[in-house]
Amino acid sequence: MNTDIQKEENRFFMNDEEGNMIAEITYIPSGDSVITIDHTYVSDSLRGQGIAGKLLESVVQEARSKGYKIVPACSYAKAVFDRKSEYQDLLAN
């Protein structure tokens, strides 16, 4: 399996060897220097392997590098932000 995380506008994703999307996280610009994470998906066969966390970390790294704040709107992102103290500085008001 190809585990390389790829980036396109407003999303990070992973494809399998055939080019089928197997995991993604999407976000939308929500004003000046704020993004809203609105969707996280991981194929059933890959769940429990930490892939969603890797995708979320990609968004976090991008937000930090650009000085953005994050609104974790999807249930997965919200749950992670609720338990990871190291992400609290990125929360938008």
MDTraj code that builds the backbone (N, CA, C; nanometers):
import mdtraj as md
import numpy as np

residues = "MET ASN THR ASP ILE GLN LYS GLU GLU ASN ARG PHE PHE MET ASN ASP GLU GLU GLY ASN MET ILE ALA GLU ILE THR TYR ILE PRO SER GLY ASP SER VAL ILE THR ILE ASP HIS THR TYR VAL SER ASP SER LEU ARG GLY GLN GLY ILE ALA GLY LYS LEU LEU GLU SER VAL VAL GLN GLU ALA ARG SER LYS GLY TYR LYS ILE VAL PRO ALA CYS SER TYR ALA LYS ALA VAL PHE ASP ARG LYS SER GLU TYR GLN ASP LEU LEU ALA ASN".split()
xyz = np.array([
    [0.0842, -0.1189, 0.0000],
    [0.0000, 0.0000, 0.0000],
    [0.0881, 0.1244, 0.0000],
    [0.0517, 0.2200, -0.0800],
    [0.1195, 0.3494, -0.0832],
    [0.0661, 0.4328, 0.0325],
    [0.1542, 0.4688, 0.1248],
    [0.1089, 0.5453, 0.2407],
    [0.1507, 0.6909, 0.2328],
    [0.1867, 0.7355, 0.1145],
    [0.2251, 0.8752, 0.0982],
    [0.1023, 0.9645, 0.1059],
    [0.1109, 1.0652, 0.1889],
    [0.0036, 1.1636, 0.1986],
    [0.0259, 1.2668, 0.0898],
    [-0.0781, 1.2904, 0.0124],
    [-0.0725, 1.3879, -0.0957],
    [-0.1579, 1.5084, -0.0583],
    [-0.1288, 1.6200, -0.1228],
    [-0.2033, 1.7424, -0.0949],
    [-0.2601, 1.7992, -0.2228],
    [-0.3829, 1.8411, -0.2144],
    [-0.4469, 1.9224, -0.3169],
    [-0.5086, 2.0402, -0.2438],
    [-0.5655, 2.1314, -0.3188],
    [-0.6263, 2.2478, -0.2551],
    [-0.7314, 2.2044, -0.1536],
    [-0.7139, 2.2479, -0.0300],
    [-0.8089, 2.2265, 0.0795],
    [-0.8289, 2.0805, 0.1193],
    [-0.7299, 1.9955, 0.0911],
    [-0.7404, 1.8571, 0.1369],
    [-0.6057, 1.7865, 0.1335],
    [-0.5942, 1.6880, 0.2226],
    [-0.4850, 1.5919, 0.2210],
    [-0.5500, 1.4561, 0.2008],
    [-0.4819, 1.3653, 0.1286],
    [-0.5437, 1.2368, 0.0985],
    [-0.4382, 1.1308, 0.0711],
    [-0.4841, 1.0066, 0.0656],
    [-0.4007, 0.8929, 0.0293],
    [-0.4754, 0.8109, -0.0740],
    [-0.4011, 0.7589, -0.1719],
    [-0.4567, 0.6699, -0.2729],
    [-0.3924, 0.5325, -0.2609],
    [-0.4643, 0.4304, -0.3084],
    [-0.4032, 0.2981, -0.3162],
    [-0.3231, 0.2882, -0.4461],
    [-0.2671, 0.1709, -0.4721],
    [-0.1825, 0.1526, -0.5903],
    [-0.2566, 0.1772, -0.7214],
    [-0.3876, 0.1552, -0.7206],
    [-0.4678, 0.1761, -0.8419],
    [-0.5134, 0.3206, -0.8577],
    [-0.4790, 0.4047, -0.7625],
    [-0.5181, 0.5450, -0.7702],
    [-0.6519, 0.5768, -0.7064],
    [-0.7111, 0.4784, -0.6376],
    [-0.8381, 0.5016, -0.5686],
    [-0.8123, 0.5692, -0.4349],
    [-0.8912, 0.6708, -0.4039],
    [-0.8757, 0.7419, -0.2784],
    [-0.9178, 0.6499, -0.1637],
    [-0.8289, 0.6348, -0.0634],
    [-0.8570, 0.5459, 0.0491],
    [-0.8676, 0.6204, 0.1817],
    [-0.8259, 0.7466, 0.1820],
    [-0.8360, 0.8270, 0.3040],
    [-0.8228, 0.9736, 0.2663],
    [-0.8965, 1.0598, 0.3382],
    [-0.8831, 1.2029, 0.3128],
    [-0.9308, 1.2837, 0.4321],
    [-0.8808, 1.4051, 0.4366],
    [-0.9297, 1.5051, 0.5307],
    [-0.9457, 1.6329, 0.4503],
    [-1.0592, 1.6992, 0.4667],
    [-1.0849, 1.8209, 0.3906],
    [-1.1104, 1.9365, 0.4858],
    [-1.0819, 2.0544, 0.4360],
    [-1.1028, 2.1754, 0.5152],
    [-1.1392, 2.2895, 0.4220],
    [-1.2040, 2.3909, 0.4786],
    [-1.2446, 2.5062, 0.3991],
    [-1.1954, 2.6333, 0.4671],
    [-1.1541, 2.7307, 0.3873],
    [-1.1191, 2.8606, 0.4455],
    [-1.2441, 2.9210, 0.5086],
    [-1.2290, 2.9757, 0.6293],
    [-1.3439, 3.0283, 0.7032],
    [-1.3186, 3.1705, 0.7497],
    [-1.2568, 3.2495, 0.6673],
    [-1.2247, 3.3857, 0.7072],
    [-1.0748, 3.4053, 0.7101],
    [-1.0334, 3.5183, 0.7612],
    [-0.8914, 3.5508, 0.7655],
    [-0.8163, 3.4551, 0.8570],
    [-0.7268, 3.3797, 0.8001],
    [-0.6365, 3.2916, 0.8751],
    [-0.7085, 3.1878, 0.9601],
    [-0.8250, 3.1430, 0.9145],
    [-0.8996, 3.0376, 0.9841],
    [-0.9422, 2.9333, 0.8815],
    [-0.9241, 2.8061, 0.9172],
    [-0.9756, 2.6975, 0.8340],
    [-1.0665, 2.6101, 0.9196],
    [-1.1667, 2.5515, 0.8551],
    [-1.2592, 2.4608, 0.9220],
    [-1.2388, 2.3211, 0.8657],
    [-1.2023, 2.2272, 0.9525],
    [-1.1919, 2.0871, 0.9107],
    [-1.3338, 2.0318, 0.9091],
    [-1.3813, 1.9966, 0.7897],
    [-1.5222, 1.9592, 0.7755],
    [-1.5461, 1.8116, 0.7440],
    [-1.4389, 1.7347, 0.7179],
    [-1.4616, 1.5954, 0.6779],
    [-1.3335, 1.5151, 0.6944],
    [-1.3472, 1.3968, 0.7507],
    [-1.2373, 1.3003, 0.7581],
    [-1.2931, 1.1652, 0.7164],
    [-1.2196, 1.0954, 0.6300],
    [-1.2628, 0.9639, 0.5829],
    [-1.1423, 0.8712, 0.5764],
    [-1.1605, 0.7492, 0.6244],
    [-1.0620, 0.6425, 0.6081],
    [-1.1387, 0.5169, 0.5685],
    [-1.0911, 0.4480, 0.4661],
    [-1.1523, 0.3241, 0.4206],
    [-1.1671, 0.2261, 0.5367],
    [-1.2770, 0.1524, 0.5387],
    [-1.3031, 0.0570, 0.6472],
    [-1.1854, -0.0368, 0.6715],
    [-1.1209, -0.0817, 0.5655],
    [-1.0118, -0.1789, 0.5789],
    [-0.8874, -0.1196, 0.6442],
    [-0.8802, 0.0128, 0.6542],
    [-0.7618, 0.0785, 0.7095],
    [-0.7859, 0.1423, 0.8453],
    [-0.9063, 0.1350, 0.8940],
    [-0.9375, 0.2005, 1.0219],
    [-0.8586, 0.1371, 1.1356],
    [-0.8262, 0.2187, 1.2339],
    [-0.7521, 0.1709, 1.3492],
    [-0.6017, 0.1668, 1.3299],
    [-0.5531, 0.2197, 1.2184],
    [-0.4094, 0.2173, 1.1890],
    [-0.3436, 0.3543, 1.2036],
    [-0.4180, 0.4523, 1.2532],
    [-0.3608, 0.5846, 1.2753],
    [-0.3552, 0.6738, 1.1531],
    [-0.4207, 0.6334, 1.0466],
    [-0.4137, 0.7105, 0.9220],
    [-0.4860, 0.8436, 0.9355],
    [-0.6024, 0.8450, 0.9974],
    [-0.6742, 0.9715, 1.0159],
    [-0.5898, 1.0686, 1.0972],
    [-0.5203, 1.0179, 1.1969],
    [-0.4327, 1.1022, 1.2781],
    [-0.3197, 1.1628, 1.1973],
    [-0.2645, 1.0854, 1.1046],
    [-0.1577, 1.1370, 1.0179],
    [-0.2111, 1.2463, 0.9258],
    [-0.3315, 1.2257, 0.8744],
    [-0.3923, 1.3281, 0.7889],
    [-0.4193, 1.4552, 0.8691],
    [-0.4727, 1.4393, 0.9893],
    [-0.4997, 1.5553, 1.0740],
    [-0.3700, 1.6282, 1.1075],
    [-0.2656, 1.5545, 1.1357],
    [-0.1365, 1.6166, 1.1661],
    [-0.0852, 1.6965, 1.0462],
    [-0.1138, 1.6513, 0.9246],
    [-0.0749, 1.7268, 0.8050],
    [-0.1450, 1.8620, 0.8012],
    [-0.2736, 1.8636, 0.8350],
    [-0.3478, 1.9900, 0.8397],
    [-0.2914, 2.0791, 0.9499],
    [-0.2643, 2.0215, 1.0659],
    [-0.2099, 2.0976, 1.1787],
    [-0.0761, 2.1603, 1.1408],
    [0.0114, 2.0834, 1.0774],
    [0.1418, 2.1366, 1.0369],
    [0.1264, 2.2515, 0.9378],
    [0.0344, 2.2361, 0.8429],
    [0.0118, 2.3437, 0.7464],
    [-0.0424, 2.4678, 0.8163],
    [-0.1384, 2.4498, 0.9056],
    [-0.1955, 2.5638, 0.9783],
    [-0.0875, 2.6356, 1.0588],
    [-0.0048, 2.5605, 1.1273],
    [0.1033, 2.6218, 1.2055],
    [0.1991, 2.7000, 1.1158],
    [0.2353, 2.6421, 1.0022],
    [0.3324, 2.7083, 0.9140],
    [0.2769, 2.8371, 0.8539],
    [0.1448, 2.8446, 0.8398],
    [0.0821, 2.9628, 0.7801],
    [0.0233, 3.0574, 0.8842],
    [0.0313, 3.0203, 1.0109],
    [-0.0245, 3.1045, 1.1164],
    [-0.1760, 3.1018, 1.1219],
    [-0.2369, 2.9908, 1.0785],
    [-0.3821, 2.9778, 1.0768],
    [-0.4333, 2.9201, 1.2079],
    [-0.5594, 2.9492, 1.2363],
    [-0.6340, 2.8851, 1.3439],
    [-0.7276, 2.7826, 1.2801],
    [-0.7759, 2.6887, 1.3616],
    [-0.8573, 2.5784, 1.3103],
    [-0.9890, 2.5697, 1.3865],
    [-1.0971, 2.5446, 1.3121],
    [-1.2263, 2.5072, 1.3689],
    [-1.2447, 2.3587, 1.3365],
    [-1.2388, 2.2709, 1.4360],
    [-1.2566, 2.1276, 1.4098],
    [-1.4056, 2.0922, 1.4061],
    [-1.4663, 2.0987, 1.2879],
    [-1.6108, 2.0796, 1.2763],
    [-1.6512, 1.9329, 1.2617],
    [-1.5700, 1.8505, 1.1984],
    [-1.6084, 1.7096, 1.1851],
    [-1.5853, 1.6387, 1.3180],
    [-1.6576, 1.5315, 1.3408],
    [-1.6550, 1.4646, 1.4711],
    [-1.5165, 1.4108, 1.5061],
    [-1.4438, 1.3586, 1.4088],
    [-1.3099, 1.3056, 1.4376],
    [-1.2158, 1.4177, 1.4810],
    [-1.2096, 1.5239, 1.4026],
    [-1.1192, 1.6347, 1.4361],
    [-1.1556, 1.6946, 1.5715],
    [-1.2848, 1.7084, 1.5982],
    [-1.3272, 1.7639, 1.7273],
    [-1.2805, 1.6753, 1.8422],
    [-1.2965, 1.5449, 1.8290],
    [-1.2551, 1.4523, 1.9348],
    [-1.1047, 1.4605, 1.9598],
    [-1.0263, 1.4693, 1.8541],
    [-0.8807, 1.4778, 1.8702],
    [-0.8422, 1.6101, 1.9350],
    [-0.9004, 1.7195, 1.8893],
    [-0.8694, 1.8500, 1.9482],
    [-0.9100, 1.8547, 2.0957],
    [-1.0182, 1.7862, 2.1312],
    [-1.0626, 1.7838, 2.2707],
    [-0.9620, 1.7133, 2.3617],
    [-0.8881, 1.6165, 2.3090],
    [-0.7972, 1.5400, 2.3952],
    [-0.6493, 1.5725, 2.3780],
    [-0.6116, 1.6471, 2.2747],
    [-0.4697, 1.6778, 2.2525],
    [-0.4395, 1.8209, 2.2951],
    [-0.3740, 1.8342, 2.4072],
    [-0.3426, 1.9681, 2.4582],
    [-0.2491, 2.0439, 2.3649],
    [-0.1664, 1.9715, 2.2901],
    [-0.0719, 2.0389, 2.2005],
    [-0.1388, 2.1059, 2.0802],
    [-0.2672, 2.0821, 2.0603],
    [-0.3405, 2.1470, 1.9510],
    [-0.4212, 2.2674, 1.9990],
    [-0.4330, 2.2883, 2.1282],
    [-0.5216, 2.3912, 2.1823],
    [-0.4877, 2.5314, 2.1335],
    [-0.3606, 2.5587, 2.1092],
    [-0.3216, 2.6922, 2.0628],
    [-0.3721, 2.7222, 1.9224],
    [-0.4148, 2.6194, 1.8506],
    [-0.4640, 2.6384, 1.7140],
    [-0.6143, 2.6606, 1.7062],
    [-0.6850, 2.6410, 1.8161],
    [-0.8308, 2.6544, 1.8127],
    [-0.8725, 2.7982, 1.7854],
    [-0.9613, 2.8136, 1.6872],
    [-1.0183, 2.9455, 1.6588],
    [-1.1237, 2.9758, 1.7646],
    [-1.1405, 3.1025, 1.7943],
    [-1.2395, 3.1420, 1.8966],
    [-1.3801, 3.1211, 1.8478],
])
top = md.Topology()
chain = top.add_chain()
for i, resn in enumerate(residues, 1):
    res = top.add_residue(resn, chain, resSeq=i)
    for name in ("N", "CA", "C"):
        top.add_atom(name, md.element.get_by_symbol(name[0]), res)
traj = md.Trajectory(xyz[None], top)
